[in-house]
Every structure is written in structure tokens, then in C-alpha cells.
């Protein structure tokens, strides 16, 4: 993150996104929810999943690839589970609904699992894993990525996506521990961000068809994203795809539509979220204070040569959140140019 980038306030960003979504036909209540979640993505440092995605979402909404006025509904349900039909809505709307339903069910049953089909790209995974935190719950979120960029380990056919997972755990005085990771070394959104910024990718993100490092994001369509831990990352991507996709009646494998390249086809994206009510397992204050102790123990570990600190999952995003809520959200010049073009297309005020 370059400190000389122009920064804008949270309100400026929200108002720009909200205005754009309303202009292209989202009902005000739905636009408000999506704009709030997209703004939150930028506030926590998920720069490839916030306003960066607005032109892409706009393109799909205008092309009919996303339903502007969906009827999100429960398709199957028992006490501690449900499957939502997203009716091809913005993924943010589907998963906000799913997370709130999971929280409600977990309050009644201790644990709840809510899956979804007929959805779309929903931004960073941690947005939804964080929702249960507000209710003294642990959140677990998994999705099928919105485009296949990974072959099965040892193969060459693109049958898997980045299939991310996020897990959030509340603490007492420390920030929550929030893991948010793709099953690939880098999420494809980061590749798109490198492309927009005219920057090379680090060695290790992608390989070409001959297995050699691929660092030019302009050639990303010619290569493969690498899974974390080689065959282990492939295994995680496979199982997450089955749980978030196949189990919910959503797309997986060859059925996945690349929303980066196709603006009009039905993607049938699948996700699930689990909410775990801590009070059903143990005393909440004691648990959260124990998580503070986990922080203390991890941070107090003797450092290996070459390291200057131990960081816990979510610590960096918390620091970014504190900085950006105080000092504003940085907007890269190249992103500003793209958003200015979108402003002209929609005949709305520029972001600044």
C-alpha cells in the first residue's frame, strides 16, 4: 500500500457505490446492503474485492447476468440447517441473508449450517464469517470461486477455483482472530489487481502450460494458479467445492461459469456459512479471555532469524481497518481512472 495514494472517506466510498447500484436498477434497500459490504471490504484491506469489483458487477447487472430484484428464499430447512435459493441475486445479498439466518438458528440450536445456491460472487470471505462475531459466535464461511483457474494436482484441465475459507473467533480485549484465505497461493482477484496496476506477479503465484513461473498478469489466461501446499491445497479446493457447491445444488467443476469472462450467463455460485454459539459450549467471557491468552502466547514466541514479529490471522486487516477508518481509504490512480469511466457511463458524480 503506497501512502501517497489519494484517500477518500468511508462515506464517500459508500455513497459512490450506493449511487451506482441504484442507478443501474438495484432497489434502494438492496443497494444499501451491497454498498455497505463492499465498503467494508475496502476498509479491512480486501482491495481486490471492494470498489475494485464495481465495474464488473455493473457489467453483469446491466447484461442480465445478475437478477436486480431477486426473491431470496429458503429451499430446504430443518432446525439447525437451511439451504437458500439466491434467485441469482448479488452474492452479498444472499450471504448476508444466510449469515443472519445461521446466527438466528445457532441461538436456538447451538450450531447452524446454512448453504446457498443460485448466488453470485460475494466479495471477501471474511465479510460473512465476521457477522457471527457480533453475537458471541464463531463464524465459518466457504465458497466456490467464480471462475476455474486451478487444475487438479497433476492435471491440466481447469476444474477448480480458489475456493476460499474464512474462520472468525472472538476475543476479549484483543482483535478477533480472523483467517481469510484462498486455497491457492494467491486469489485471482489479486492477479486482476496486478493487471490493473501494471505490476508483475511474484514468482509462485502462477505457472504456464510448461510448468514455468508466470509473472505477467496479461498472460494469466495462459496459465494456472498454484494451490497452497501443492496436493494438499488441491484437496482442500476439491472438498470445499463439494461442500459449498455440490451439496447445495450449485455449480462445481466444469459447470462453474467464469464471471470474469462472461457477463450474462447464470453462474449458480454456491456458498455455506456455519455459526457456532460459544455459550452453548462454554462460558463466553472465559472463552474470549482464553483467546486473549492465545494472542499472548503466539505473539510471545521466540522469533526465527529473519522475522521481526509474530502476527495472528486478521491482525493486519484490523490494523488496516483502524488506519482507514481514521485516515481514509486509498484509491490507486489506475482504479480511479476505471471508476471515472464508470461514472461517465452511468452519468453519476465521480468518486472524487
N, C-alpha and C positions, 0 to 999 in steps of 0.2 A: 504494500500500500504506500503510495507516494504522498508525502504530506503537502506537496504543492498543488494537489488537485483541488478544484473548486468543490466546496462543501455546501450542501443545502440542508435545510431543517427537515425534521420528521414530517411536519405539517405540509411543507412544500411538496415533498415526495408523495405523501398520501393524496393530496389534492390533485396532483397531476395524474396519478394512476386512476383515481376515482373518476375524474372528469373524462378521461379517455374511455374507460369502460362504460360509463353511462352514455357517452356519445355514440358508441357502436352498438348500443341496444341492451346492455345488461340492466335489469331492474335496479333501482337505487339501493335497496337493502342488500342485494347480492353483490353489487359493485362495491359497497362499503366493506363487506366481509373480505372479499378478494383483495381489495386495495390495502386493507389493514394487514393481512397476512403477507402480502408482497413487500410492504414497507418493513414489516418485522424481519423478513429475510435479509434485507439490506442492513438493518440495524445490528443484526448479530453476525454480520460479515459474510453471509452467503451470497456474495456479489453476482455469482452466475445464475442465481435463482430468484432475484428480486426484480427491480425495474428493467434489468437486462433482458428479461423474458417478455416484456410487454409487447414489443413489435411482433414477436412470434405468436403470442396469444391473440393479438388483434387480427393477424392474418387468418388464423384458424376460425375465429369468431365470425369474421366477415365472409369467409369462404363456406361457412356452414359446417365446418368440422367439429364445432362445439355448439351445443344447444344453449341458446341465450336464456330461455325460460323453462328450465327443467322442473320435473316433478320427482325429486329425490325421495325414495320410499323404501320401506322395509320389505324385502323379498322373502326372507326366511327368518324365523325368530324362535328362541327359547329363552329361559330365564337369564342365562349368563352369556348369550351369544346372539348375533344377528348378522344377516347379510343384507347390505344396502344395494339397491339398483340406483346408480347415479344419474340415469337418464341422459347420459352424455354431457353432463354439466362440467363446468370448470372443476378441476380436481380439488381446488381449495375449498369449494363449497361442499363437495362430497365428504372430504376428510374432516372438515370442521364439524360437520353433522355427525360423522362416525365417531370422532373423539368424544364429543359431548354425550352421545348415546352410550359409549363404553363407560364413561365416568358414572352416568346415572345407573347403569346396570351393576357396576362394581360396588357402588354404595349399597346396593340391595343384596348382592351375592358374593362380595369379596373380590372376585376376579371377573372380568368380562373380555370377550374377544369379539370384535366387530370387523367383518370383512366387507369389501365393496367391489362391485364390477361396474361396467358401463361408465367409467370415470375417465379422467384425463390427467396430464402432468399437474402436480400439486405443489411444486416448489421443493424446498429442502425438507428432508425427513424430520429434522428436529422440531419443526414448527408444531407438529401434531403430537410427538412424544412429550413435548413440554406442557400441553394442555392439562394432563392429569396432575402435574406438579401443583397446580393451584388448589387441588383438593386433597393434598397429602397422599398422593398416589404415585406409583411408578408407572411410566408410560413406555410402551414398546411399539415401534412402527416399522413396517416393512412394505416395500412397493416393488412392482415390476417396472423397470425403467422404460422410458418412452422411445426406445429405439435400440435395436440389437447392434452392438459393436464388439462383441466378445464371442469367439468360438469355444466349443467345449475343449477342455485341455487335450492338446494333441491333434485337434482338428482344424479345419479352415472355414467351415460354414458358420456364418454369423447367426447364432441361435440363442444367444444370451445377452442380457443388458447389464448395466451397472448395479441393478437390484439392491438398493440401499437399505440400511437398517439404522434406526436411532433408538437409543435407550436413555431415559431420563430418570434420575434418582434424586429426591430432595435431601437437603441437609439442614442444619440448624442455623449456624452463623455463616458458614461458607456458601459460595455459589453452588447450585445443583451440579451434580456430575452428569454431563450430557454427552454421550457418544453419538456421533453422526458420521457415518462412513459408507462409502460405496464398497462393493465387493471387487472393484478394480482399483489399481494404483491411483488413478485419477478419474473423477467423474467426467462424462463427456461435456458437461456444461463448462468445465474448466478449459477444455480444448477449444470450445467456441469462444470463450473469453480471450484466450491467447490469440485466436484468429482475429478478433475484432481489434485487439491492441497491437497487432503486427509484431507479436513476440514469438520466439521459438518455444517449443515444449521441452521440458527436461528429458534427458535420456531415461528410459524406464517407464514412461507413460504408455507408449505405443511401439509396435513393431510393424514392419512392412510384410509383404507376402513372402519374402525370403527369410524372415526372422531377424532382420537387421533393425537397429533402432530407427524410429521415425520421429523426427523433431519438428518438421514443417507442418503446422496445423492446416495449411492449404491442401495438403495431401492426406488428410485424416481419413477420407473415404477409401483410400487405397490400403489401409492397414487395420490393425486390431488393437483395442485396448487390452492391456495386460491385467490379469486377475491378481489380487493380493495373494501372496503365498503360493503362487503357481497353482497346482492342482487343488489346494485347499480352498482358494478363492473361487475357483470354478465350482467346487462342490457347494459352497455357500450360495453362490448365484443360482445354481440349479435348484436347491432346496427352497430358497426364498421365492423363486419364481413359481414353484409348485404351490407353496402355501398362500402366496398373495394373488397368484393368477389362476392356476388350475382349480384349486379348492373353491374359489369364488365364482367360477364360471367366466373368468376374464381371460384375456389373451396371454399366451406364453409361447415361447419358441417361434416357429415360423409364422404364427398368427400375429405377432407383435407388429404394429404399424410404426414406422419411423416418423414421428411427428416433426422431426427436423426437415424432412424432405417432402412431406405430404400434408397439405393444409386442409384437406376436405374429407378424408376417409375417417370412419368411425374407429377409434383406437381401442375401445373396450379395456382401458387400463385397470389393473387390479391392485388393491392395497389391503392391508389389515392393520388394526391397532388393538393392543391389549392394555387394559387399565388394571392395576393391582392396588387394591385398597390396603395400605400399610396397617391400619387399625384392625383389620381382620386377622393379621398375622402376629402383630406385636404392638407394644405401646409406642405411639407415634413420636413423642418427644425423645424418648430413649433411642429409638432407631435413628432419628435425624442427628442426634448428638454423636452416635456411633459413626455416622457418615463423616461428621466433622473430624473424628479421630482417624478415619481412613485418610482424609486430606492430610492431617498432621504427619502420619506415618509415611505416606507416599512422598510428600514434599521434603521430609527429613532424611530421605535415603541418601547415603553417601554417593557422590557423583562419580560417574565414569569419566576418564580423561576425554576432553573434547566437549563436554556438556557443562552448561553453567546453571541449569535449573531443571527440576522435575516439574512437568505440567500434567494436570489431570484433564481428561476429556471434558470439553466445554469451557475450560479456563480461558483459553484465548478468545473464544466468542463472547464470553462475559466481559472481558477487558475491552473488546471492540465495541460492545453494546454501551458500556459506560462512556467510552470516548465519543461515540457517535450521537448518543442522546444529548451530550453536553456540547459538542463542537460541530455537529452536523455530519451528514453522510457524503463521502467523497464520490464525485461523478467524473469518470475518465473522459477526456476530451473526445475520444472516438465514440464513446457511448452517447455523449451529449449530441454529437452530430446525427446519430441514428434517431435519437428521440426528437430532435428538431425536425427531421424529415417526417416523423410520425405526426408531430404537431401540425405541420402543413397539410398532411393528408387528411387529418380529422378536423382541421380548422379550429384548433384549440390553442390556448396560450402555451408558449414554450415552458419547459420545466424551470428555466431561469433566464 
